[in-house]
Amino acid sequence: MLAAARRDLLLDRLRRDGRIVAKEIAAELGLSEDSIRRDLRDLDAAGLAVRVYGGALPASPAVVDYAARTGVAPDSKRRVGAAAAALIEPGATAILDGGTTSLALVAALPRTQPGTIITHSPTIAAALLDHAVDVFLIGGQLFKHSAVACGAAAVEAANRISADLFFLGVTGIHATAGLTTGDADEAAMKRTLAARAADTYVLGSDEKIGTASRYGVLGLDAVTAIIADIPDTDPGARELVEAGVALIHTR
């Protein structure tokens, strides 16, 4: 089998099964594991897969830069944003992660609702200018790819706050890989924010579920629930439930 045909087959298996085990696919095709690993390295380099121990997982399409992300799954993000906004009670203190799904949450939040929003995203803070909530902006070095503050100064500031809820944005939600994102510093900042809230909800628009990115954020057992824009009959939903995750379905 030619290399191009093998890569097409591997991508098909990733879409179908949500993972590839190098040893198993090598035995099926009558090839060496080294050949399969080389193919997986090529797919990883092309941004089509994420290599993990023993194989690979589907790569998340949500790792593109902030401007490009606005055009990815907008209807799904609106549904997730609306479900997330409904969890914020009047007077509550909520931490909002950066990202386009968090912007959809802000759009769904009643403008007259009182409360407090804490965020490390200047775009989220600006979107709240016409809302009644008090807004606290965490500063630090701006990670331009995601338009959020990260780094030591941001982590230090985050460690001084506390909140009722944290709405976590990730680029990958996978039953075995957990919650992942594309940058190590951003992952660390997300962990810090999650530690400052009583409950953490994951913003799970449909393009993220069943995919993975390079850096781990949290395990699935570390969050309260995933707001998931997939039906309960979806294989990805079943895998997450089997992994012990509470899902809040938006459709």
N, C-alpha and C positions, 0 to 999 in steps of 0.2 A: 504494500500500500504506500502510495506516495505521501510525502510529508504534508502537503496541502490537504489531501483527503483525510489524513489522520487528524489534523487540526479541526477540520469541519466536523468530524465524528466526535471529537472531544467536546467541542462547543455544544453540539446537540445533546450529549450526555449531561453536560452541566445544566442546560436548560431543562432537561427532562427529570434528572435525579437530584439536582441541587448540590452535587459533589462528585468528585472523581477520586477513586482509590487507585493509585498508579499500579500497584501490584496486580489488582484484579483486572484492570483494562489491558495490561501487558499480557497476562495469561490468555485473555479472551482473543486478542489479536495475534497471538503467537510472536510477540516482540519482546525485546529486552526492556527491563524497567528503565534503563538509561535512556533509551529512545523516547519513552513516554515522558520522562522527566525533562528531556530537552524540549519536547513539544510544549510542555507546561510552562517552562521558562519563557519560551517565545510568546505564549499567550499572556503570561504575566507582564512581560515587557510591553506588549501591545495594549495593556489595560483591559484585557478580555477575561482574565481569571486572576485569582489570588492564590499563590502557592502556599500550602500549609503542609505540616508534617504528613508524609504519606500520600499526598495528592494535591487537589486544588478545589476551590470553591468559586462560584460565580462572582465576578467583580461587579461592584455597585456602579450604576451610571450616575450616581449622585455626587461623585468626587470631582466633577468639573468645577470651574471657577464660579464665583458668585453670580456674575451676569448671566452665564449660560444656564445656571440652575433655575432661573426664573421661568424658563420655558419647559422645564421637566415636570410632567404630571401635575399641572396646575389644578385640575378639578379634584384630584385625589387630595392634594394639599388643602384645598378649601374645606373638604369634608372633615379631614383630621383637625384642622384649625377650629372649626365650629364645635366639634366634640370636645376639644381641649378647653376652649373658652367656657363651655358650659360647666366645667369642673371647678372654675374659680368663683367662689362665693363672695358676695359683697363684703368688703372689709378685709379680705384675705391678703396675705403677702405671698407673691409668686415670683419665682426666678424664671426668666425666659432665656433660653439658649438663643444663639444667633441662627440665621438661616431663613429660607423662603417659607418653610412651613410655619415657623414662628411668626412671620409677617402675616400669614393667613389667620393665625390665632388672634393677633392684634386686630385685624379687620373684622373679626367676628365678635370681639369683646364690646359690650355696650359702652358707648362713650360716656354715659353718665354714672357708670358703676364706680363706687368708691373702692379704694384699696391701695395696695402698694405693689409696684412692679420693679424688680431688680434685674438688670441685664448687663452683660459685657459687650453688647452689640450696639454701636452708635446708630445703625439703621433701625433697630427695634425701638430705641429711645426716641428717635425722631418721629417714628410712626405713631408714638403715643402722645405727641404734643397736644392734640385736641381732645384727649381723654381726661376724665376727672381723676384718674389714679395718680398718686405720687410716683415719681420715677427716680430711681437711683441708678446711676451709670457707673459701672466698675471700669476703672482705667487700667492702662498698661500698654505694652507694645501691640500695635495693630497688626493682626494677621490678615493681610489683604485678601487672600484667597477666599476666606469666609467672612470677612468684615467683622471680626470680633477681636477683643483684647485677650492676649495670652501672655505667658511668661511669668517670671517671678513676681513682678509688681502686681499683676492681676490676681495671681494665686493668693498673695498676702492680703490683698483687699477682700477677696472672696471669703477668706477664713474669718473675717470679722462680722459676717452677716449670718442671718438665719431666716428661714422662710417656711411657710406651710407646704408649698408645692414647688417642684422644679419640673419644667417641661424640657426634656432632653431631646436634642436633635442629633441623629447619627446618620451615617451614610450606608451602613449595613446592619441588617437584623437577621441573624441566622441561628437556627436551632442548636447547632454545635459550636459555631464560632462566637456566639453571643452578640454583643453590641460593639460595633467597630466604626472607625473613622479614618480619614486619610493622612492625618498629621499627628505626630507624637505629642507635641506641646498642646495642641488643641484637645487631644484625648485626656491629658493630665488636667487641663482646666475643667473639662466636663466632669471628671471624677470629683474634683474639689467642690464644684457647685452641687453635685448630687449629695455630697456629704453634709451640706448645709441646709437641706430641706427634710421635712418629716416624710414626705412622699415624693417619689419620682415617677413621672409618666413619660413614656417614650412616644415621640411623634413619628408614627409609622405609615407614611404614604406608601402606595403600593410598589413603587419602583425599588424600594429599599429592602423589602421583605424577601428573604431567601437569598440575599447577597451578602458579600463581606468586603471589607477594606483592610488595609495593612495593619492598623493599630487598634488594639483592644481598648475599649472604654470601660465597660462593666460586664459582669456576667448577667445572665437573664434573671438569676435569683436575687439580684441587688435592686430591682425596680418594683414598683407597686403594680404597674400594668403597662401594656403596650396599646396605644390607640391605633388600631390596625385597620387600614382601608382595604381589607380583603374579606370576602364572605367566609363564613365558618366552615364551608365545604372545601375551601382551597387547601391543597396539600401542605402549603407553607403554614397555614393556620393550624392544621392538625399537628404538624411537627412541633410547633411552638407550645401548643396545649399539652402535648405529650412530654415536653421538657419542663412542664410545671409553670408556664407563664399564664398570667391572667390577661385576657384580651378584651378590649372594648371595641366592638365592631362598629364601623361607621356605615356599613351597608351589608 
